Amino acid sequence: MGLTLLAHQGGWDEALLVVGPLLLFAGIVWNAKRRAVKQSQASADEDE
């Protein structure tokens, strides 16, 4: 019964299949960029 309810609920379940991975990917990219900036600042501080 549960699988039947998730089959077609007006498109929100299909939207989650698209938005979920996009948000995950965006989070990974954001975290990588934040780490890169932090590492760049640390290496710039060491050079001074």
mmCIF entry with sequence, helices, sheets and N, C-alpha, C, O atoms, coordinates in Angstrom:
data_MODEL
# 
_entry.id   MODEL 
# 
_entity.id                         1 
_entity.type                       polymer 
_entity.pdbx_number_of_molecules   1 
# 
_entity_poly.entity_id                      1 
_entity_poly.type                           'polypeptide(L)' 
_entity_poly.nstd_linkage                   no 
_entity_poly.nstd_monomer                   no 
_entity_poly.pdbx_seq_one_letter_code       MGLTLLAHQGGWDEALLVVGPLLLFAGIVWNAKRRAVKQSQASADEDE 
_entity_poly.pdbx_seq_one_letter_code_can   MGLTLLAHQGGWDEALLVVGPLLLFAGIVWNAKRRAVKQSQASADEDE 
_entity_poly.pdbx_strand_id                 A 
# 
loop_
_entity_poly_seq.entity_id 
_entity_poly_seq.num 
_entity_poly_seq.mon_id 
_entity_poly_seq.hetero 
1 1  MET n 
1 2  GLY n 
1 3  LEU n 
1 4  THR n 
1 5  LEU n 
1 6  LEU n 
1 7  ALA n 
1 8  HIS n 
1 9  GLN n 
1 10 GLY n 
1 11 GLY n 
1 12 TRP n 
1 13 ASP n 
1 14 GLU n 
1 15 ALA n 
1 16 LEU n 
1 17 LEU n 
1 18 VAL n 
1 19 VAL n 
1 20 GLY n 
1 21 PRO n 
1 22 LEU n 
1 23 LEU n 
1 24 LEU n 
1 25 PHE n 
1 26 ALA n 
1 27 GLY n 
1 28 ILE n 
1 29 VAL n 
1 30 TRP n 
1 31 ASN n 
1 32 ALA n 
1 33 LYS n 
1 34 ARG n 
1 35 ARG n 
1 36 ALA n 
1 37 VAL n 
1 38 LYS n 
1 39 GLN n 
1 40 SER n 
1 41 GLN n 
1 42 ALA n 
1 43 SER n 
1 44 ALA n 
1 45 ASP n 
1 46 GLU n 
1 47 ASP n 
1 48 GLU n 
# 
_struct_asym.id          A 
_struct_asym.entity_id   1 
# 
loop_
_struct_conf.conf_type_id 
_struct_conf.id 
_struct_conf.pdbx_PDB_helix_id 
_struct_conf.beg_label_comp_id 
_struct_conf.beg_label_asym_id 
_struct_conf.beg_label_seq_id 
_struct_conf.pdbx_beg_PDB_ins_code 
_struct_conf.end_label_comp_id 
_struct_conf.end_label_asym_id 
_struct_conf.end_label_seq_id 
_struct_conf.pdbx_end_PDB_ins_code 
_struct_conf.beg_auth_comp_id 
_struct_conf.beg_auth_asym_id 
_struct_conf.beg_auth_seq_id 
_struct_conf.end_auth_comp_id 
_struct_conf.end_auth_asym_id 
_struct_conf.end_auth_seq_id 
_struct_conf.pdbx_PDB_helix_class 
_struct_conf.details 
_struct_conf.pdbx_PDB_helix_length 
HELX_P HELX_P1 AA1 GLY A 2  ? LEU A 5  ? GLY A 2  LEU A 5  1 ? 4  
HELX_P HELX_P2 AA2 TRP A 12 ? ASP A 47 ? TRP A 12 ASP A 47 1 ? 36 
# 
_struct_conf_type.id          HELX_P 
_struct_conf_type.criteria    ? 
_struct_conf_type.reference   ? 
# 
loop_
_atom_site.group_PDB 
_atom_site.id 
_atom_site.type_symbol 
_atom_site.label_atom_id 
_atom_site.label_alt_id 
_atom_site.label_comp_id 
_atom_site.label_asym_id 
_atom_site.label_entity_id 
_atom_site.label_seq_id 
_atom_site.pdbx_PDB_ins_code 
_atom_site.Cartn_x 
_atom_site.Cartn_y 
_atom_site.Cartn_z 
_atom_site.occupancy 
_atom_site.B_iso_or_equiv 
_atom_site.pdbx_formal_charge 
_atom_site.auth_seq_id 
_atom_site.auth_comp_id 
_atom_site.auth_asym_id 
_atom_site.auth_atom_id 
_atom_site.pdbx_PDB_model_num 
ATOM 1   N N  . MET A 1 1  ? 0.824  -1.198 0.000  1.00 0.00 ? 1  MET A N  1 
ATOM 2   C CA . MET A 1 1  ? 0.000  0.000  0.000  1.00 0.00 ? 1  MET A CA 1 
ATOM 3   C C  . MET A 1 1  ? 0.865  1.258  0.000  1.00 0.00 ? 1  MET A C  1 
ATOM 4   O O  . MET A 1 1  ? 0.533  2.223  -0.688 1.00 0.00 ? 1  MET A O  1 
ATOM 5   N N  . GLY A 1 2  ? 1.964  1.273  0.752  1.00 0.00 ? 2  GLY A N  1 
ATOM 6   C CA . GLY A 1 2  ? 2.830  2.437  0.833  1.00 0.00 ? 2  GLY A CA 1 
ATOM 7   C C  . GLY A 1 2  ? 3.452  2.798  -0.504 1.00 0.00 ? 2  GLY A C  1 
ATOM 8   O O  . GLY A 1 2  ? 3.570  3.977  -0.839 1.00 0.00 ? 2  GLY A O  1 
ATOM 9   N N  . LEU A 1 3  ? 3.853  1.786  -1.272 1.00 0.00 ? 3  LEU A N  1 
ATOM 10  C CA . LEU A 1 3  ? 4.459  2.049  -2.570 1.00 0.00 ? 3  LEU A CA 1 
ATOM 11  C C  . LEU A 1 3  ? 3.444  2.615  -3.550 1.00 0.00 ? 3  LEU A C  1 
ATOM 12  O O  . LEU A 1 3  ? 3.785  3.428  -4.409 1.00 0.00 ? 3  LEU A O  1 
ATOM 13  N N  . THR A 1 4  ? 2.207  2.188  -3.420 1.00 0.00 ? 4  THR A N  1 
ATOM 14  C CA . THR A 1 4  ? 1.157  2.698  -4.291 1.00 0.00 ? 4  THR A CA 1 
ATOM 15  C C  . THR A 1 4  ? 0.945  4.191  -4.044 1.00 0.00 ? 4  THR A C  1 
ATOM 16  O O  . THR A 1 4  ? 0.727  4.949  -4.989 1.00 0.00 ? 4  THR A O  1 
ATOM 17  N N  . LEU A 1 5  ? 1.007  4.614  -2.792 1.00 0.00 ? 5  LEU A N  1 
ATOM 18  C CA . LEU A 1 5  ? 0.793  6.017  -2.469 1.00 0.00 ? 5  LEU A CA 1 
ATOM 19  C C  . LEU A 1 5  ? 1.924  6.897  -2.991 1.00 0.00 ? 5  LEU A C  1 
ATOM 20  O O  . LEU A 1 5  ? 1.697  8.066  -3.303 1.00 0.00 ? 5  LEU A O  1 
ATOM 21  N N  . LEU A 1 6  ? 3.146  6.353  -3.092 1.00 0.00 ? 6  LEU A N  1 
ATOM 22  C CA . LEU A 1 6  ? 4.270  7.144  -3.570 1.00 0.00 ? 6  LEU A CA 1 
ATOM 23  C C  . LEU A 1 6  ? 4.399  7.144  -5.095 1.00 0.00 ? 6  LEU A C  1 
ATOM 24  O O  . LEU A 1 6  ? 5.277  7.811  -5.642 1.00 0.00 ? 6  LEU A O  1 
ATOM 25  N N  . ALA A 1 7  ? 3.541  6.410  -5.772 1.00 0.00 ? 7  ALA A N  1 
ATOM 26  C CA . ALA A 1 7  ? 3.676  6.280  -7.217 1.00 0.00 ? 7  ALA A CA 1 
ATOM 27  C C  . ALA A 1 7  ? 3.510  7.619  -7.923 1.00 0.00 ? 7  ALA A C  1 
ATOM 28  O O  . ALA A 1 7  ? 4.415  8.045  -8.641 1.00 0.00 ? 7  ALA A O  1 
ATOM 29  N N  . HIS A 1 8  ? 2.395  8.283  -7.740 1.00 0.00 ? 8  HIS A N  1 
ATOM 30  C CA . HIS A 1 8  ? 2.161  9.571  -8.404 1.00 0.00 ? 8  HIS A CA 1 
ATOM 31  C C  . HIS A 1 8  ? 1.325  10.448 -7.484 1.00 0.00 ? 8  HIS A C  1 
ATOM 32  O O  . HIS A 1 8  ? 0.111  10.276 -7.370 1.00 0.00 ? 8  HIS A O  1 
ATOM 33  N N  . GLN A 1 9  ? 1.984  11.372 -6.845 1.00 0.00 ? 9  GLN A N  1 
ATOM 34  C CA . GLN A 1 9  ? 1.299  12.273 -5.924 1.00 0.00 ? 9  GLN A CA 1 
ATOM 35  C C  . GLN A 1 9  ? 1.359  13.703 -6.463 1.00 0.00 ? 9  GLN A C  1 
ATOM 36  O O  . GLN A 1 9  ? 1.736  14.619 -5.732 1.00 0.00 ? 9  GLN A O  1 
ATOM 37  N N  . GLY A 1 10 ? 1.008  13.898 -7.680 1.00 0.00 ? 10 GLY A N  1 
ATOM 38  C CA . GLY A 1 10 ? 0.979  15.227 -8.244 1.00 0.00 ? 10 GLY A CA 1 
ATOM 39  C C  . GLY A 1 10 ? 2.336  15.751 -8.661 1.00 0.00 ? 10 GLY A C  1 
ATOM 40  O O  . GLY A 1 10 ? 2.477  16.947 -8.916 1.00 0.00 ? 10 GLY A O  1 
ATOM 41  N N  . GLY A 1 11 ? 3.327  14.901 -8.736 1.00 0.00 ? 11 GLY A N  1 
ATOM 42  C CA . GLY A 1 11 ? 4.633  15.309 -9.203 1.00 0.00 ? 11 GLY A CA 1 
ATOM 43  C C  . GLY A 1 11 ? 5.638  15.618 -8.116 1.00 0.00 ? 11 GLY A C  1 
ATOM 44  O O  . GLY A 1 11 ? 6.822  15.769 -8.418 1.00 0.00 ? 11 GLY A O  1 
ATOM 45  N N  . TRP A 1 12 ? 5.218  15.721 -6.848 1.00 0.00 ? 12 TRP A N  1 
ATOM 46  C CA . TRP A 1 12 ? 6.175  16.084 -5.798 1.00 0.00 ? 12 TRP A CA 1 
ATOM 47  C C  . TRP A 1 12 ? 7.201  14.992 -5.576 1.00 0.00 ? 12 TRP A C  1 
ATOM 48  O O  . TRP A 1 12 ? 8.350  15.280 -5.243 1.00 0.00 ? 12 TRP A O  1 
ATOM 49  N N  . ASP A 1 13 ? 6.798  13.726 -5.758 1.00 0.00 ? 13 ASP A N  1 
ATOM 50  C CA . ASP A 1 13 ? 7.759  12.645 -5.549 1.00 0.00 ? 13 ASP A CA 1 
ATOM 51  C C  . ASP A 1 13 ? 8.808  12.629 -6.663 1.00 0.00 ? 13 ASP A C  1 
ATOM 52  O O  . ASP A 1 13 ? 9.979  12.350 -6.405 1.00 0.00 ? 13 ASP A O  1 
ATOM 53  N N  . GLU A 1 14 ? 8.401  12.922 -7.885 1.00 0.00 ? 14 GLU A N  1 
ATOM 54  C CA . GLU A 1 14 ? 9.363  13.004 -8.976 1.00 0.00 ? 14 GLU A CA 1 
ATOM 55  C C  . GLU A 1 14 ? 10.277 14.215 -8.787 1.00 0.00 ? 14 GLU A C  1 
ATOM 56  O O  . GLU A 1 14 ? 11.461 14.156 -9.119 1.00 0.00 ? 14 GLU A O  1 
ATOM 57  N N  . ALA A 1 15 ? 9.742  15.294 -8.264 1.00 0.00 ? 15 ALA A N  1 
ATOM 58  C CA . ALA A 1 15 ? 10.546 16.480 -8.005 1.00 0.00 ? 15 ALA A CA 1 
ATOM 59  C C  . ALA A 1 15 ? 11.620 16.178 -6.960 1.00 0.00 ? 15 ALA A C  1 
ATOM 60  O O  . ALA A 1 15 ? 12.745 16.664 -7.074 1.00 0.00 ? 15 ALA A O  1 
ATOM 61  N N  . LEU A 1 16 ? 11.285 15.389 -5.956 1.00 0.00 ? 16 LEU A N  1 
ATOM 62  C CA . LEU A 1 16 ? 12.273 15.012 -4.937 1.00 0.00 ? 16 LEU A CA 1 
ATOM 63  C C  . LEU A 1 16 ? 13.406 14.191 -5.545 1.00 0.00 ? 16 LEU A C  1 
ATOM 64  O O  . LEU A 1 16 ? 14.553 14.294 -5.111 1.00 0.00 ? 16 LEU A O  1 
ATOM 65  N N  . LEU A 1 17 ? 13.088 13.384 -6.542 1.00 0.00 ? 17 LEU A N  1 
ATOM 66  C CA . LEU A 1 17 ? 14.124 12.582 -7.196 1.00 0.00 ? 17 LEU A CA 1 
ATOM 67  C C  . LEU A 1 17 ? 15.103 13.458 -7.963 1.00 0.00 ? 17 LEU A C  1 
ATOM 68  O O  . LEU A 1 17 ? 16.243 13.054 -8.193 1.00 0.00 ? 17 LEU A O  1 
ATOM 69  N N  . VAL A 1 18 ? 14.679 14.638 -8.356 1.00 0.00 ? 18 VAL A N  1 
ATOM 70  C CA . VAL A 1 18 ? 15.558 15.575 -9.063 1.00 0.00 ? 18 VAL A CA 1 
ATOM 71  C C  . VAL A 1 18 ? 16.228 16.524 -8.074 1.00 0.00 ? 18 VAL A C  1 
ATOM 72  O O  . VAL A 1 18 ? 17.442 16.721 -8.124 1.00 0.00 ? 18 VAL A O  1 
ATOM 73  N N  . VAL A 1 19 ? 15.450 17.102 -7.188 1.00 0.00 ? 19 VAL A N  1 
ATOM 74  C CA . VAL A 1 19 ? 15.948 18.123 -6.271 1.00 0.00 ? 19 VAL A CA 1 
ATOM 75  C C  . VAL A 1 19 ? 16.893 17.529 -5.223 1.00 0.00 ? 19 VAL A C  1 
ATOM 76  O O  . VAL A 1 19 ? 17.877 18.168 -4.851 1.00 0.00 ? 19 VAL A O  1 
ATOM 77  N N  . GLY A 1 20 ? 16.611 16.334 -4.750 1.00 0.00 ? 20 GLY A N  1 
ATOM 78  C CA . GLY A 1 20 ? 17.454 15.711 -3.728 1.00 0.00 ? 20 GLY A CA 1 
ATOM 79  C C  . GLY A 1 20 ? 18.902 15.580 -4.153 1.00 0.00 ? 20 GLY A C  1 
ATOM 80  O O  . GLY A 1 20 ? 19.783 16.091 -3.461 1.00 0.00 ? 20 GLY A O  1 
ATOM 81  N N  . PRO A 1 21 ? 19.186 14.912 -5.267 1.00 0.00 ? 21 PRO A N  1 
ATOM 82  C CA . PRO A 1 21 ? 20.577 14.807 -5.718 1.00 0.00 ? 21 PRO A CA 1 
ATOM 83  C C  . PRO A 1 21 ? 21.201 16.153 -6.062 1.00 0.00 ? 21 PRO A C  1 
ATOM 84  O O  . PRO A 1 21 ? 22.397 16.348 -5.846 1.00 0.00 ? 21 PRO A O  1 
ATOM 85  N N  . LEU A 1 22 ? 20.409 17.087 -6.594 1.00 0.00 ? 22 LEU A N  1 
ATOM 86  C CA . LEU A 1 22 ? 20.957 18.414 -6.891 1.00 0.00 ? 22 LEU A CA 1 
ATOM 87  C C  . LEU A 1 22 ? 21.389 19.128 -5.616 1.00 0.00 ? 22 LEU A C  1 
ATOM 88  O O  . LEU A 1 22 ? 22.447 19.758 -5.583 1.00 0.00 ? 22 LEU A O  1 
ATOM 89  N N  . LEU A 1 23 ? 20.580 19.032 -4.571 1.00 0.00 ? 23 LEU A N  1 
ATOM 90  C CA . LEU A 1 23 ? 20.945 19.653 -3.298 1.00 0.00 ? 23 LEU A CA 1 
ATOM 91  C C  . LEU A 1 23 ? 22.168 18.981 -2.698 1.00 0.00 ? 23 LEU A C  1 
ATOM 92  O O  . LEU A 1 23 ? 23.037 19.652 -2.140 1.00 0.00 ? 23 LEU A O  1 
ATOM 93  N N  . LEU A 1 24 ? 22.241 17.676 -2.808 1.00 0.00 ? 24 LEU A N  1 
ATOM 94  C CA . LEU A 1 24 ? 23.410 16.956 -2.307 1.00 0.00 ? 24 LEU A CA 1 
ATOM 95  C C  . LEU A 1 24 ? 24.663 17.401 -3.043 1.00 0.00 ? 24 LEU A C  1 
ATOM 96  O O  . LEU A 1 24 ? 25.683 17.681 -2.413 1.00 0.00 ? 24 LEU A O  1 
ATOM 97  N N  . PHE A 1 25 ? 24.600 17.468 -4.361 1.00 0.00 ? 25 PHE A N  1 
ATOM 98  C CA . PHE A 1 25 ? 25.739 17.902 -5.163 1.00 0.00 ? 25 PHE A CA 1 
ATOM 99  C C  . PHE A 1 25 ? 26.122 19.341 -4.841 1.00 0.00 ? 25 PHE A C  1 
ATOM 100 O O  . PHE A 1 25 ? 27.306 19.657 -4.724 1.00 0.00 ? 25 PHE A O  1 
ATOM 101 N N  . ALA A 1 26 ? 25.130 20.213 -4.696 1.00 0.00 ? 26 ALA A N  1 
ATOM 102 C CA . ALA A 1 26 ? 25.404 21.617 -4.356 1.00 0.00 ? 26 ALA A CA 1 
ATOM 103 C C  . ALA A 1 26 ? 26.083 21.710 -2.994 1.00 0.00 ? 26 ALA A C  1 
ATOM 104 O O  . ALA A 1 26 ? 26.991 22.520 -2.811 1.00 0.00 ? 26 ALA A O  1 
ATOM 105 N N  . GLY A 1 27 ? 25.659 20.902 -2.053 1.00 0.00 ? 27 GLY A N  1 
ATOM 106 C CA . GLY A 1 27 ? 26.286 20.894 -0.732 1.00 0.00 ? 27 GLY A CA 1 
ATOM 107 C C  . GLY A 1 27 ? 27.724 20.433 -0.787 1.00 0.00 ? 27 GLY A C  1 
ATOM 108 O O  . GLY A 1 27 ? 28.582 20.987 -0.099 1.00 0.00 ? 27 GLY A O  1 
ATOM 109 N N  . ILE A 1 28 ? 27.999 19.424 -1.597 1.00 0.00 ? 28 ILE A N  1 
ATOM 110 C CA . ILE A 1 28 ? 29.373 18.923 -1.735 1.00 0.00 ? 28 ILE A CA 1 
ATOM 111 C C  . ILE A 1 28 ? 30.257 19.989 -2.373 1.00 0.00 ? 28 ILE A C  1 
ATOM 112 O O  . ILE A 1 28 ? 31.380 20.214 -1.920 1.00 0.00 ? 28 ILE A O  1 
ATOM 113 N N  . VAL A 1 29 ? 29.762 20.645 -3.417 1.00 0.00 ? 29 VAL A N  1 
ATOM 114 C CA . VAL A 1 29 ? 30.536 21.695 -4.083 1.00 0.00 ? 29 VAL A CA 1 
ATOM 115 C C  . VAL A 1 29 ? 30.764 22.868 -3.139 1.00 0.00 ? 29 VAL A C  1 
ATOM 116 O O  . VAL A 1 29 ? 31.868 23.411 -3.094 1.00 0.00 ? 29 VAL A O  1 
ATOM 117 N N  . TRP A 1 30 ? 29.753 23.267 -2.390 1.00 0.00 ? 30 TRP A N  1 
ATOM 118 C CA . TRP A 1 30 ? 29.871 24.375 -1.441 1.00 0.00 ? 30 TRP A CA 1 
ATOM 119 C C  . TRP A 1 30 ? 30.915 24.054 -0.381 1.00 0.00 ? 30 TRP A C  1 
ATOM 120 O O  . TRP A 1 30 ? 31.743 24.900 -0.043 1.00 0.00 ? 30 TRP A O  1 
ATOM 121 N N  . ASN A 1 31 ? 30.874 22.835 0.141  1.00 0.00 ? 31 ASN A N  1 
ATOM 122 C CA . ASN A 1 31 ? 31.827 22.427 1.166  1.00 0.00 ? 31 ASN A CA 1 
ATOM 123 C C  . ASN A 1 31 ? 33.243 22.396 0.599  1.00 0.00 ? 31 ASN A C  1 
ATOM 124 O O  . ASN A 1 31 ? 34.181 22.823 1.272  1.00 0.00 ? 31 ASN A O  1 
ATOM 125 N N  . ALA A 1 32 ? 33.414 21.906 -0.609 1.00 0.00 ? 32 ALA A N  1 
ATOM 126 C CA . ALA A 1 32 ? 34.737 21.854 -1.228 1.00 0.00 ? 32 ALA A CA 1 
ATOM 127 C C  . ALA A 1 32 ? 35.278 23.260 -1.464 1.00 0.00 ? 32 ALA A C  1 
ATOM 128 O O  . ALA A 1 32 ? 36.464 23.511 -1.247 1.00 0.00 ? 32 ALA A O  1 
ATOM 129 N N  . LYS A 1 33 ? 34.428 24.172 -1.901 1.00 0.00 ? 33 LYS A N  1 
ATOM 130 C CA . LYS A 1 33 ? 34.864 25.551 -2.132 1.00 0.00 ? 33 LYS A CA 1 
ATOM 131 C C  . LYS A 1 33 ? 35.255 26.210 -0.818 1.00 0.00 ? 33 LYS A C  1 
ATOM 132 O O  . LYS A 1 33 ? 36.253 26.928 -0.754 1.00 0.00 ? 33 LYS A O  1 
ATOM 133 N N  . ARG A 1 34 ? 34.479 25.970 0.222  1.00 0.00 ? 34 ARG A N  1 
ATOM 134 C CA . ARG A 1 34 ? 34.780 26.545 1.536  1.00 0.00 ? 34 ARG A CA 1 
ATOM 135 C C  . ARG A 1 34 ? 36.120 26.036 2.056  1.00 0.00 ? 34 ARG A C  1 
ATOM 136 O O  . ARG A 1 34 ? 36.912 26.802 2.604  1.00 0.00 ? 34 ARG A O  1 
ATOM 137 N N  . ARG A 1 35 ? 36.369 24.736 1.879  1.00 0.00 ? 35 ARG A N  1 
ATOM 138 C CA . ARG A 1 35 ? 37.651 24.162 2.294  1.00 0.00 ? 35 ARG A CA 1 
ATOM 139 C C  . ARG A 1 35 ? 38.808 24.738 1.492  1.00 0.00 ? 35 ARG A C  1 
ATOM 140 O O  . ARG A 1 35 ? 39.873 25.016 2.045  1.00 0.00 ? 35 ARG A O  1 
ATOM 141 N N  . ALA A 1 36 ? 38.604 24.919 0.191  1.00 0.00 ? 36 ALA A N  1 
ATOM 142 C CA . ALA A 1 36 ? 39.663 25.453 -0.670 1.00 0.00 ? 36 ALA A CA 1 
ATOM 143 C C  . ALA A 1 36 ? 40.009 26.878 -0.271 1.00 0.00 ? 36 ALA A C  1 
ATOM 144 O O  . ALA A 1 36 ? 41.186 27.235 -0.223 1.00 0.00 ? 36 ALA A O  1 
ATOM 145 N N  . VAL A 1 37 ? 39.010 27.693 0.016  1.00 0.00 ? 37 VAL A N  1 
ATOM 146 C CA . VAL A 1 37 ? 39.258 29.076 0.426  1.00 0.00 ? 37 VAL A CA 1 
ATOM 147 C C  . VAL A 1 37 ? 39.989 29.094 1.758  1.00 0.00 ? 37 VAL A C  1 
ATOM 148 O O  . VAL A 1 37 ? 40.929 29.865 1.949  1.00 0.00 ? 37 VAL A O  1 
ATOM 149 N N  . LYS A 1 38 ? 39.555 28.245 2.675  1.00 0.00 ? 38 LYS A N  1 
ATOM 150 C CA . LYS A 1 38 ? 40.195 28.189 3.988  1.00 0.00 ? 38 LYS A CA 1 
ATOM 151 C C  . LYS A 1 38 ? 41.658 27.746 3.859  1.00 0.00 ? 38 LYS A C  1 
ATOM 152 O O  . LYS A 1 38 ? 42.541 28.292 4.520  1.00 0.00 ? 38 LYS A O  1 
ATOM 153 N N  . GLN A 1 39 ? 41.897 26.760 3.007  1.00 0.00 ? 39 GLN A N  1 
ATOM 154 C CA . GLN A 1 39 ? 43.268 26.265 2.804  1.00 0.00 ? 39 GLN A CA 1 
ATOM 155 C C  . GLN A 1 39 ? 44.113 27.327 2.114  1.00 0.00 ? 39 GLN A C  1 
ATOM 156 O O  . GLN A 1 39 ? 45.290 27.488 2.436  1.00 0.00 ? 39 GLN A O  1 
ATOM 157 N N  . SER A 1 40 ? 43.527 28.050 1.174  1.00 0.00 ? 40 SER A N  1 
ATOM 158 C CA . SER A 1 40 ? 44.250 29.111 0.475  1.00 0.00 ? 40 SER A CA 1 
ATOM 159 C C  . SER A 1 40 ? 44.635 30.230 1.446  1.00 0.00 ? 40 SER A C  1 
ATOM 160 O O  . SER A 1 40 ? 45.746 30.758 1.390  1.00 0.00 ? 40 SER A O  1 
ATOM 161 N N  . GLN A 1 41 ? 43.718 30.578 2.320  1.00 0.00 ? 41 GLN A N  1 
ATOM 162 C CA . GLN A 1 41 ? 44.014 31.611 3.318  1.00 0.00 ? 41 GLN A CA 1 
ATOM 163 C C  . GLN A 1 41 ? 45.102 31.149 4.279  1.00 0.00 ? 41 GLN A C  1 
ATOM 164 O O  . GLN A 1 41 ? 45.961 31.940 4.670  1.00 0.00 ? 41 GLN A O  1 
ATOM 165 N N  . ALA A 1 42 ? 45.071 29.887 4.658  1.00 0.00 ? 42 ALA A N  1 
ATOM 166 C CA . ALA A 1 42 ? 46.083 29.353 5.581  1.00 0.00 ? 42 ALA A CA 1 
ATOM 167 C C  . ALA A 1 42 ? 47.461 29.361 4.930  1.00 0.00 ? 42 ALA A C  1 
ATOM 168 O O  . ALA A 1 42 ? 48.455 29.693 5.577  1.00 0.00 ? 42 ALA A O  1 
ATOM 169 N N  . SER A 1 43 ? 47.521 28.999 3.660  1.00 0.00 ? 43 SER A N  1 
ATOM 170 C CA . SER A 1 43 ? 48.830 28.989 2.987  1.00 0.00 ? 43 SER A CA 1 
ATOM 171 C C  . SER A 1 43 ? 49.324 30.416 2.740  1.00 0.00 ? 43 SER A C  1 
ATOM 172 O O  . SER A 1 43 ? 50.531 30.658 2.745  1.00 0.00 ? 43 SER A O  1 
ATOM 173 N N  . ALA A 1 44 ? 48.413 31.358 2.526  1.00 0.00 ? 44 ALA A N  1 
ATOM 174 C CA . ALA A 1 44 ? 48.805 32.761 2.364  1.00 0.00 ? 44 ALA A CA 1 
ATOM 175 C C  . ALA A 1 44 ? 49.338 33.313 3.680  1.00 0.00 ? 44 ALA A C  1 
ATOM 176 O O  . ALA A 1 44 ? 50.278 34.108 3.682  1.00 0.00 ? 44 ALA A O  1 
ATOM 177 N N  . ASP A 1 45 ? 48.750 32.902 4.796  1.00 0.00 ? 45 ASP A N  1 
ATOM 178 C CA . ASP A 1 45 ? 49.219 33.348 6.104  1.00 0.00 ? 45 ASP A CA 1 
ATOM 179 C C  . ASP A 1 45 ? 50.605 32.783 6.400  1.00 0.00 ? 45 ASP A C  1 
ATOM 180 O O  . ASP A 1 45 ? 51.429 33.456 7.019  1.00 0.00 ? 45 ASP A O  1 
ATOM 181 N N  . GLU A 1 46 ? 50.867 31.558 5.964  1.00 0.00 ? 46 GLU A N  1 
ATOM 182 C CA . GLU A 1 46 ? 52.177 30.952 6.175  1.00 0.00 ? 46 GLU A CA 1 
ATOM 183 C C  . GLU A 1 46 ? 53.259 31.648 5.356  1.00 0.00 ? 46 GLU A C  1 
ATOM 184 O O  . GLU A 1 46 ? 54.410 31.726 5.784  1.00 0.00 ? 46 GLU A O  1 
ATOM 185 N N  . ASP A 1 47 ? 52.893 32.152 4.180  1.00 0.00 ? 47 ASP A N  1 
ATOM 186 C CA . ASP A 1 47 ? 53.858 32.810 3.305  1.00 0.00 ? 47 ASP A CA 1 
ATOM 187 C C  . ASP A 1 47 ? 54.291 34.173 3.861  1.00 0.00 ? 47 ASP A C  1 
ATOM 188 O O  . ASP A 1 47 ? 55.384 34.652 3.559  1.00 0.00 ? 47 ASP A O  1 
ATOM 189 N N  . GLU A 1 48 ? 53.439 34.783 4.665  1.00 0.00 ? 48 GLU A N  1 
ATOM 190 C CA . GLU A 1 48 ? 53.760 36.115 5.204  1.00 0.00 ? 48 GLU A CA 1 
ATOM 191 C C  . GLU A 1 48 ? 54.734 36.028 6.288  1.00 0.00 ? 48 GLU A C  1 
ATOM 192 O O  . GLU A 1 48 ? 55.117 37.050 6.857  1.00 0.00 ? 48 GLU A O  1 
# 
